[in-house]
């Protein structure tokens, strides 16, 4: 059974930085991707960034140049470095581990990020 455990959320002022972490445990085998989604109040969950085991990255336009996704050497922990945070980045951030054809579709419990003065 695969589990994802997130950490690193919190309250930060506009312009500040946070680093989210998500550690996967269990039997997982490449290829797969790890991703961060977020959901703001009254909004749908959206993809923020993803990174697959081949090194392919995807970012939503609103975070390009500010956020960086990375994997550790074991490719079981994903990080999201968030810089120059804006109030519109506020939301619950979810980590996901996914692979095509439903081979993997695991989600973390979510971590709150609040950007406010």
ZASELUM-138224 format. One record per residue (C-alpha): residue number from 1; x, y, z; residue in one letter. Coordinates in pm, whole numbers, plus 50000, padded with zeros to 5 digits. Layout:
! residues N
ATOM,NUM,X,Y,Z,A
...
! end
This chain:
! residues 117
ATOM,1,50000,50000,50000,X
ATOM,2,50136,50339,49900,X
ATOM,3,50111,50633,50138,X
ATOM,4,50195,50999,50076,X
ATOM,5,50278,51224,50370,X
ATOM,6,50299,51599,50314,X
ATOM,7,50461,51868,50524,X
ATOM,8,50570,52228,50501,X
ATOM,9,50252,52431,50474,X
ATOM,10,50179,52736,50684,X
ATOM,11,50113,53106,50695,X
ATOM,12,50346,53338,50506,X
ATOM,13,50339,53703,50405,X
ATOM,14,50314,53806,50040,X
ATOM,15,50655,53785,49878,X
ATOM,16,50768,53513,50115,X
ATOM,17,50870,53154,50053,X
ATOM,18,50765,52807,50160,X
ATOM,19,50890,52460,50076,X
ATOM,20,50646,52171,50066,X
ATOM,21,50759,51810,50094,X
ATOM,22,50578,51486,50017,X
ATOM,23,50727,51148,50097,X
ATOM,24,50593,50833,49933,X
ATOM,25,50622,50498,50104,X
ATOM,26,50537,50152,49973,X
ATOM,27,50614,49961,49658,X
ATOM,28,50631,50196,49362,X
ATOM,29,50812,50142,49035,X
ATOM,30,50887,50385,48755,X
ATOM,31,50757,50525,48535,X
ATOM,32,50530,50757,48729,X
ATOM,33,50496,51122,48808,X
ATOM,34,50460,51312,49129,X
ATOM,35,50259,51629,49131,X
ATOM,36,50125,51910,49344,X
ATOM,37,49767,52025,49310,X
ATOM,38,49594,52302,49501,X
ATOM,39,49239,52389,49583,X
ATOM,40,49132,52734,49692,X
ATOM,41,48795,52795,49858,X
ATOM,42,48511,52780,49605,X
ATOM,43,48754,52675,49330,X
ATOM,44,48821,52348,49160,X
ATOM,45,49138,52158,49232,X
ATOM,46,49407,52255,48982,X
ATOM,47,49743,52112,48886,X
ATOM,48,50026,52336,49007,X
ATOM,49,50329,52136,48894,X
ATOM,50,50432,51783,48806,X
ATOM,51,50757,51599,48751,X
ATOM,52,50793,51250,48613,X
ATOM,53,51067,50996,48667,X
ATOM,54,51214,51089,48327,X
ATOM,55,51258,51448,48437,X
ATOM,56,50973,51608,48245,X
ATOM,57,50827,51910,48426,X
ATOM,58,50493,52084,48389,X
ATOM,59,50387,52408,48561,X
ATOM,60,50064,52602,48555,X
ATOM,61,50128,52942,48397,X
ATOM,62,50052,53135,48715,X
ATOM,63,50349,52983,48904,X
ATOM,64,50612,52971,48629,X
ATOM,65,50930,53142,48742,X
ATOM,66,50823,53136,49107,X
ATOM,67,50776,52768,49195,X
ATOM,68,51016,52480,49142,X
ATOM,69,50931,52112,49167,X
ATOM,70,51200,51854,49235,X
ATOM,71,51248,51489,49330,X
ATOM,72,51506,51336,49560,X
ATOM,73,51754,51083,49428,X
ATOM,74,51532,50792,49526,X
ATOM,75,51244,50959,49339,X
ATOM,76,51012,50898,49631,X
ATOM,77,51005,51245,49784,X
ATOM,78,50881,51543,49590,X
ATOM,79,50940,51903,49687,X
ATOM,80,50773,52225,49585,X
ATOM,81,50980,52534,49646,X
ATOM,82,50747,52833,49637,X
ATOM,83,50897,53181,49614,X
ATOM,84,50743,53525,49570,X
ATOM,85,50417,53396,49711,X
ATOM,86,50097,53584,49637,X
ATOM,87,49762,53584,49816,X
ATOM,88,49613,53397,49520,X
ATOM,89,49848,53106,49596,X
ATOM,90,49643,53040,49909,X
ATOM,91,49480,52700,49924,X
ATOM,92,49513,52341,50029,X
ATOM,93,49804,52179,49847,X
ATOM,94,49780,51809,49769,X
ATOM,95,50056,51578,49664,X
ATOM,96,49978,51305,49412,X
ATOM,97,50160,51005,49268,X
ATOM,98,50017,50901,48935,X
ATOM,99,50084,50677,48639,X
ATOM,100,49897,50611,48314,X
ATOM,101,49604,50373,48283,X
ATOM,102,49530,50397,48655,X
ATOM,103,49838,50202,48752,X
ATOM,104,49896,50454,49029,X
ATOM,105,49662,50722,49162,X
ATOM,106,49754,50808,49519,X
ATOM,107,49691,51131,49707,X
ATOM,108,49818,51293,50022,X
ATOM,109,49599,51441,50292,X
ATOM,110,49667,51800,50193,X
ATOM,111,49852,52085,50360,X
ATOM,112,49723,52439,50403,X
ATOM,113,49915,52729,50253,X
ATOM,114,49795,53076,50345,X
ATOM,115,49952,53387,50197,X
ATOM,116,49836,53692,50384,X
ATOM,117,49967,54009,50538,X
! end
